[in-house]
Amino acid sequence: MPQEKTPYGARMVAEQLEKVTRCLDMAIASWPAEHESFDPLTRVLSASLARLEELPGARGHKPKAEVTKRDVLSSTAHHEAAHAVAQTRLGFTCLGVSIGLGGLEGLASHYDDDMAFAVLGADGILVIPEQATRDLLTTYYAGYCAASIEIGDGEKFGRYAAADDFAKADELREKLGLSEAECIATAFAFVREPKNWRAIQAVAAELIEHRKLDADEVTIIIDIADGEAVPADLVTYRQMRPTK
């Protein structure tokens, strides 16, 4: 007897509702505990999904587990830490890194782009080495890759958090005629390198605790992860750092 297929329309609705629920889960997880304004909406969506599962052909289509507040915080910290480590390792200037109090937003700031590596060509025109552009692409995609590894759900969470990074990378990829898949594979290889992953985890741990790290802190933390400094060096720096 042929197996009954899920109606295309019902399947599409189920998939779209699951995406909406995942986005709301992330927002709720990062929302301060004293505010519960999202709870009624969560209940409504849960009830809608439950009704959808009762439709013929849609049975068994259940949403994945919710993303917890801890997941959001850890994923964001790893995302921004990966940007900072990639910027530092690949010759760009990391000015610092931070994550929001709720953990949903973050920033790894730097002022170098591939133009910083431009050289004067034979015709007197500035030429940007291809490797510099490839490295900059790696810094953009590194956050997505680290978050994907940390939370284990790259397509549903990592891309949501890295939407701006993907947008910035598009123009650079077009310059070199590179595919997104190729650039992401390169960034995954960078992030998974044991030395780099240790540094990313170290920076992420400090971000979770302190929420904001300056450029020197990032450098020292990476050096500690590399065995070129000791934790006491970070403590001493923070004690001696001028207060703002």
Secondary structure by P-SEA (a helix, b strand, c coil): cccccccaaaaaaaaaaaaaaaaaaaaaaacccccccaaaaaaaaaaaaaaaaaccccccccccccccaaaaaaaaaaaaaaaaaaaaaaccccccccccccccccccccccccccccccccccbbbbbaaaaaaaaaaaaaaaaaaaaacccccccccccaaaaaaaaaaaaaaacccaaaaaaaaaaaaaaaaaaaaaaaaaaaaaacccccaaaaaaaaaaaaccccaaaaaaaaaacccc
